[in-house]
Amino acid sequence: MKQKHDEKIGRLGLTAFVLSAMVGGGIYDLPQNMAMHAGVIGQVGAWLVTGLIIGLVVRSFLILSQVRPQYTTGLYHYAQAGFGKFTAFFVSWGYWICQAFAIAAYAVLLTATLNVFWPGMFSGGNNWQAVIVGSIILWTMIFLITRGIQTTSRIDLVGTVCMLVIVAVFICSMLVAFHWKIFWQDPLGTAPHSHFKLGNPLQQVQHSLLTTLWVFSGVESAVVLSKKSKSQQAVRHATRDGFLLCLGLYAAVSILPLGVRSYEQVAGMSSPSTAVLLGMVLGPTGRLLITFGVIIAVLASWLSWILVLAEIPMAAAVSGTFPRWFGKINHRRVPIPSLLATGAIIQIIIIFTHFATAAFNTTLTIVATMTIPPYLISMLFLVKISARERTFNPQHEQVGVSRKTALITAVLASLGTLFMGYTAGLWYINLAFIIYALGIPLFIWTRHHDDPHQPIFGKFERWFALLIVSVAVGGLLLLLEVV
């Protein structure tokens, strides 16, 4: 029999992690979020563009897992191998902190949803009662993760299945209530009598991308967890299957309601809009079902992300860009110090949500913006190794694509990732870099403490750090000007 410390996640478990990491609670408000920006044609176009961009990113990750299977923490190892220790730190720090903000946002969403059962108890999802409940859930999840990866995987799998069942009920209900007459009433969303102006179809696609591109955050989670997977093949299958399934679910959940109510009516619905729509078909039972769906999806995504985040500082510590304390593991191969530090940061952010008013959507946009550099650096690493035959596949691994195909894929994925940054806007990019810059002192301290006789920054790393600080200062000035 295998010992606990040899436990690994299989394809099904990894796919569940990818799904729960991506879906979260965002899918339940997609109808309203998308209807605010586009009609039928605009939404179809947005999902096609998004599928292309994210598909290229996913394809690049799949190729990297084939030609560099030894890089078992994905994003971090790609950055280190391609661009040095500081770039690797830049990726690990930013990814770690931004997803900690996302988990804190989950706490707000979850407790706000619980307010349905106890009206006024958790108003806004950030009063002191909500902070306490969110904190209890956080540390309960951390305790579950300390029990081992298999325990966590089984719990996440159950939550993911429940979430998929509820989403399937919603889609089937929308199909039953679907009317082609309503669906084709104004497919372009440009009717002159409309009081809800969306712009021309191209503008609708552009505005919708602000929503569609960000709901795939987490597609890389299997790559980050590849060290805990049974095989690199399982990682590739989970990443591909999770992406395709989510793309289909997202498109169906956002487009089918336009055959039940007009885009104007859907855009004006309260959050979560899926609850309002299902309530129209199934009555109060429908609203209650979606409420449970939000709770289950958020809990599953919350658990997945804590596990993913604990892996990043541990890998960085082993490589000498985070303090070595983060690299210690227990007999179940769980990085306890990294896990506790992750929990502590999330706890601090949850406490600070009490003093925020309408920070939920802003926080999520910052989070999504901060994932762009890790994605881009991974894509550029594939560009770098694909540029020459001798660097592409030095270990002669079995690869399903040619070097030129890999290079073209990586270049297009890099351009697509840059386009994601463009859709976020300069303001959010600057804010994200403020958080990136805050980590530089930790890198300097770690390098000086662990290797005092070596230069802290490499030849080009000093300029990279200066660029980060410069953008951060610009972002801070912009923030102060806005405030």
Secondary structure as the mmCIF struct_conf table of DSSP 4:
data_model
#
loop_
_struct_conf.conf_type_id
_struct_conf.id
_struct_conf.beg_label_comp_id
_struct_conf.beg_label_asym_id
_struct_conf.beg_label_seq_id
_struct_conf.end_label_comp_id
_struct_conf.end_label_asym_id
_struct_conf.end_label_seq_id
HELX_RH_3T_P HELX_RH_3T_P1 LYS A 4 ASP A 6
STRN STRN1 ILE A 9 ILE A 9
HELX_RH_AL_P HELX_RH_AL_P1 ARG A 11 VAL A 23
TURN_TY1_P TURN_TY1_P1 GLY A 24 GLY A 25
HELX_RH_3T_P HELX_RH_3T_P2 GLY A 26 ASP A 29
HELX_RH_AL_P HELX_RH_AL_P2 LEU A 30 ALA A 35
TURN_TY1_P TURN_TY1_P2 MET A 36 HIS A 37
HELX_RH_AL_P HELX_RH_AL_P3 VAL A 40 VAL A 67
TURN_TY1_P TURN_TY1_P3 PRO A 69 GLN A 70
TURN_TY1_P TURN_TY1_P4 THR A 72 GLY A 74
HELX_RH_AL_P HELX_RH_AL_P4 LEU A 75 PHE A 83
HELX_RH_AL_P HELX_RH_AL_P5 LYS A 85 LEU A 114
TURN_TY1_P TURN_TY1_P5 ASN A 115 PHE A 117
BEND BEND1 TRP A 118 TRP A 118
TURN_TY1_P TURN_TY1_P6 PRO A 119 PHE A 122
HELX_RH_3T_P HELX_RH_3T_P3 SER A 123 GLY A 125
BEND BEND2 ASN A 127 ASN A 127
HELX_RH_AL_P HELX_RH_AL_P6 TRP A 128 THR A 146
TURN_TY1_P TURN_TY1_P7 ARG A 147 ARG A 147
HELX_RH_AL_P HELX_RH_AL_P7 ILE A 149 ALA A 177
HELX_RH_AL_P HELX_RH_AL_P8 TRP A 180 PHE A 183
TURN_TY1_P TURN_TY1_P8 TRP A 184 TRP A 184
BEND BEND3 GLN A 185 ASP A 186
TURN_TY1_P TURN_TY1_P9 PRO A 187 LEU A 188
BEND BEND4 GLY A 189 GLY A 189
TURN_TY1_P TURN_TY1_P10 PRO A 192 HIS A 193
BEND BEND5 HIS A 195 PHE A 196
BEND BEND6 ASN A 200 ASN A 200
HELX_RH_AL_P HELX_RH_AL_P9 PRO A 201 THR A 212
TURN_TY1_P TURN_TY1_P11 LEU A 213 LEU A 213
HELX_RH_3T_P HELX_RH_3T_P4 TRP A 214 PHE A 216
TURN_TY1_P TURN_TY1_P12 SER A 217 GLU A 220
HELX_RH_AL_P HELX_RH_AL_P10 SER A 221 VAL A 224
TURN_TY1_P TURN_TY1_P13 LEU A 225 LEU A 225
HELX_RH_3T_P HELX_RH_3T_P5 SER A 226 LYS A 228
STRN STRN2 SER A 229 SER A 229
BEND BEND7 LYS A 230 LYS A 230
HELX_RH_AL_P HELX_RH_AL_P11 GLN A 232 ILE A 255
HELX_RH_3T_P HELX_RH_3T_P6 LEU A 256 GLY A 259
TURN_TY1_P TURN_TY1_P14 VAL A 260 VAL A 260
BEND BEND8 ARG A 261 ARG A 261
HELX_RH_AL_P HELX_RH_AL_P12 TYR A 263 ALA A 267
TURN_TY1_P TURN_TY1_P15 GLY A 268 GLY A 268
HELX_LH_PP_P HELX_LH_PP_P1 MET A 269 SER A 270
BEND BEND9 SER A 271 PRO A 272
HELX_RH_AL_P HELX_RH_AL_P13 SER A 273 LEU A 282
TURN_TY1_P TURN_TY1_P16 GLY A 283 GLY A 283
HELX_RH_AL_P HELX_RH_AL_P14 PRO A 284 SER A 319
TURN_TY1_P TURN_TY1_P17 GLY A 320 GLY A 320
BEND BEND10 THR A 321 PHE A 322
HELX_RH_3T_P HELX_RH_3T_P7 ARG A 324 GLY A 327
TURN_TY1_P TURN_TY1_P18 HIS A 331 ARG A 332
BEND BEND11 ARG A 333 ARG A 333
HELX_RH_AL_P HELX_RH_AL_P15 ILE A 336 THR A 353
TURN_TY1_P TURN_TY1_P19 HIS A 354 PHE A 355
BEND BEND12 THR A 357 ALA A 358
HELX_RH_AL_P HELX_RH_AL_P16 PHE A 360 MET A 370
TURN_TY1_P TURN_TY1_P20 THR A 371 THR A 371
HELX_RH_AL_P HELX_RH_AL_P17 ILE A 372 SER A 386
BEND BEND13 ALA A 387 ARG A 388
HELX_RH_AL_P HELX_RH_AL_P18 GLU A 389 PHE A 392
TURN_TY1_P TURN_TY1_P21 PRO A 394 GLN A 395
BEND BEND14 GLY A 400 VAL A 401
HELX_RH_AL_P HELX_RH_AL_P19 ARG A 403 ALA A 424
HELX_RH_AL_P HELX_RH_AL_P20 LEU A 426 LEU A 438
TURN_TY1_P TURN_TY1_P22 GLY A 439 GLY A 439
HELX_RH_AL_P HELX_RH_AL_P21 ILE A 440 ASP A 450
TURN_TY1_P TURN_TY1_P23 PRO A 452 HIS A 453
BEND BEND15 GLN A 454 GLN A 454
BEND BEND16 ILE A 456 PHE A 457
TURN_TY1_P TURN_TY1_P24 LYS A 459 PHE A 460
HELX_RH_AL_P HELX_RH_AL_P22 GLU A 461 VAL A 482
#
